[in-house]
């Protein structure tokens, strides 16, 4: 499963949406924002939120409620099994 497939599965389970950044190089963008905060180009992170929130595509969940509940139950069981291993 690729990253997009994994994210859409999560999106379906949690009944949410995913906003895909229009920026392809988000690691370097994050570094640039942190550098800008350090040298006071922006006074706080809230100042750059609108800039950072510009998104490309938006994906919405698509599973019907019965399938979503089944996937959520499977997710919860997997989390419980993982916690038992700790």
PLY file of the C-alpha trace (Angstrom):
ply
format ascii 1.0
element vertex 86
property float x
property float y
property float z
element edge 85
property int vertex1
property int vertex2
end_header
0.00 0.00 0.00
1.37 3.42 -0.86
1.14 6.53 1.29
-1.96 7.84 -0.48
-3.67 4.47 -0.05
-2.79 4.43 3.63
-4.05 7.98 4.15
-7.33 7.31 2.39
-7.85 4.24 4.57
-7.26 6.37 7.67
-9.56 9.04 6.30
-12.34 6.50 5.80
-11.91 5.06 9.30
-11.86 8.44 11.04
-14.62 9.96 8.88
-12.45 12.92 7.98
-10.82 14.67 5.05
-7.26 15.00 3.85
-5.91 18.19 2.35
-2.96 17.54 0.08
-0.42 20.32 0.11
0.16 22.03 -3.19
3.80 22.28 -2.15
5.87 19.30 -3.25
8.92 20.03 -1.08
7.26 20.29 2.33
10.40 19.35 4.26
12.30 22.32 2.87
9.20 24.50 3.31
9.08 23.55 6.99
12.75 24.36 7.39
12.21 27.73 5.70
9.27 28.56 7.98
11.27 27.67 11.10
14.18 29.77 9.87
11.80 32.67 9.18
10.39 32.39 12.70
13.90 32.39 14.16
14.95 35.58 12.35
11.57 37.21 13.07
10.24 37.36 9.51
7.09 36.13 11.22
6.38 36.84 14.86
4.65 33.52 15.55
3.55 30.35 13.80
-0.02 31.64 13.64
1.21 34.34 11.26
2.06 31.79 8.60
-0.94 29.47 8.98
-2.88 30.90 6.05
0.22 30.55 3.88
0.77 26.96 4.98
-2.87 25.96 4.65
-3.00 26.58 0.93
-3.88 23.18 -0.36
-4.13 21.35 -3.60
-6.65 18.55 -3.72
-9.04 17.75 -0.88
-10.17 14.17 -0.40
-13.29 13.31 1.60
-14.20 9.97 3.14
-16.30 7.74 0.95
-17.23 4.62 2.89
-20.80 4.02 3.84
-21.48 3.99 7.57
-21.64 0.19 7.90
-18.24 -0.28 6.20
-16.75 2.59 8.19
-17.89 1.05 11.49
-16.42 -2.32 10.45
-13.08 -0.71 9.55
-13.11 1.30 12.79
-13.70 -1.89 14.78
-10.80 -3.60 12.97
-8.60 -0.55 13.66
-9.46 -0.61 17.37
-8.69 -4.34 17.60
-5.32 -3.78 15.91
-4.49 -0.99 18.37
-5.44 -3.24 21.30
-3.18 -6.02 19.97
-0.33 -3.55 19.56
-0.77 -2.24 23.11
-0.72 -5.77 24.51
2.72 -6.23 22.91
4.12 -3.29 24.89
0 1
1 2
2 3
3 4
4 5
5 6
6 7
7 8
8 9
9 10
10 11
11 12
12 13
13 14
14 15
15 16
16 17
17 18
18 19
19 20
20 21
21 22
22 23
23 24
24 25
25 26
26 27
27 28
28 29
29 30
30 31
31 32
32 33
33 34
34 35
35 36
36 37
37 38
38 39
39 40
40 41
41 42
42 43
43 44
44 45
45 46
46 47
47 48
48 49
49 50
50 51
51 52
52 53
53 54
54 55
55 56
56 57
57 58
58 59
59 60
60 61
61 62
62 63
63 64
64 65
65 66
66 67
67 68
68 69
69 70
70 71
71 72
72 73
73 74
74 75
75 76
76 77
77 78
78 79
79 80
80 81
81 82
82 83
83 84
84 85
